[in-house]
């Protein structure tokens, strides 16, 4: 039995904001092998869609960071193994983007030029047997790639 929670969010490209569909104003719709965000015209459950929103859909990984915050695709996480690690490495060297590749969730360095060559490749959170490879107490969500890159 699969107890996986399937949740999605979407980056609204036009309004440049993250949307967490609630079923009242926005909804994630799956049709014809496509998944997209739809804005609902009114709030009385008539579900009159006023059309798809130009957006990027991101799935919840099923994981939570050290602060119990949900981790989604597109999140930027800080991977810090020890408290004084920032004394030896810049913050940018500890930042990773959460991605879905090869059928599972993992992470890639946001700034590959700042990490050790062995750490440049994408790494999964779980192995092929769903065994956790990383202790989530080392991860902290600090934002998402769309809002953080927009700030620069």
Secondary structure, 3 states (H helix, E strand, C coil): CCCCCCCEEEEECCCCEEECCCCCCEEEEEECCEEEEEEECCCCCCCCEEEECCEEEEEEEEEECCCCCEEECCEEEEECCCHHHHHCCCHHHHEEEEEEECCEEEEEECCHHHCCHHHCCCEECECCCCCECCCHHHEEEEEEHHHHHHHC
